[in-house]
Amino acid sequence: MLKRDTCFLFSTDTCYVIGVRPSDLTDLRLVPIRLECGEVLKPGDGFKEIGTKGYAANPAIYMAEGWTQYYTGLMPHDHSSGPTTLALFKAWSAEGESAFKSREDSERYGAFEWFIAYSWSEANKSFGFWSPAVSLRWINTDRIIRA
């Protein structure tokens, strides 16, 4: 299980951003997940959108023009709100630039592997995260637009 004191976890308005030491990636499970819409997301699968627009506590995932998000796998994590399973993703531009290029190139954060992350609820087939405003947000997975 990934421990809080061995990684960097940041909340944003749309997701978590997590930096993981390469040695801690041994707990990464390369398993498919079934979305609410019935589609299966396998490691390496890319998408442009997941979910439908809801309200502030129930947003969808929309990638900016020219960007694609790729599912990586599931990672158990000792989150401050209790143990959780994180779904990890990478994002790449059409030109092949990582969404985390500035962090990967930095002296302080360069030794970490960077991911977009959401808590994964197998029971609800949804992604969740705590926003900086300390509100829990759940993303329905009732549709997917693949890359």
C-alpha positions, 0 to 999 in steps of 0.5 A, a space after each residue: 500500500 502506498 503510504 502518505 509519507 512516501 508520495 506527493 498527493 495534491 488536490 486540484 479542482 478536477 482530480 488528484 495529482 500524485 507523485 510516486 517513487 518508482 520503487 513504490 510502483 510495485 503495488 500498481 495493479 494493471 487490471 481493467 475496470 468496468 465503468 457504469 456504462 458497461 465499457 471496460 477500461 484497460 491499462 493503456 486505453 485512452 479517452 477524451 471524456 468520461 461521464 456526463 456533465 452534472 453539477 459541482 459535486 458530480 463533474 465529468 472528465 473532459 480533456 482539453 483540445 489536443 490532449 488524451 488521458 490514459 488509464 494506467 492501473 489501480 494503486 492501494 493508498 493510505 489516504 488521509 481520509 482512510 485506505 482507498 484505491 486510486 485509479 492512476 492516469 497519464 495525460 499526453 498532448 497530440 505532440 507527445 508532451 506529458 502533462 507533468 513535464 515541468 514536474 518531471 524536469 524539476 530538481 525537487 520532483 524529478 525523481 517521482 513518477 507523476 499521475 492524475 489520480 482519482 479514488 476508485 469505487 468498484 461498488 459505485 463504478 465511479 471516480 472520486 476526489 476531495 477538492 481543495 475546498 474540501 468537498 467530495 466530488 464523484 464522477 459518474 462513468 455513465 459514458 466514455 468517449 475514447 481517443 
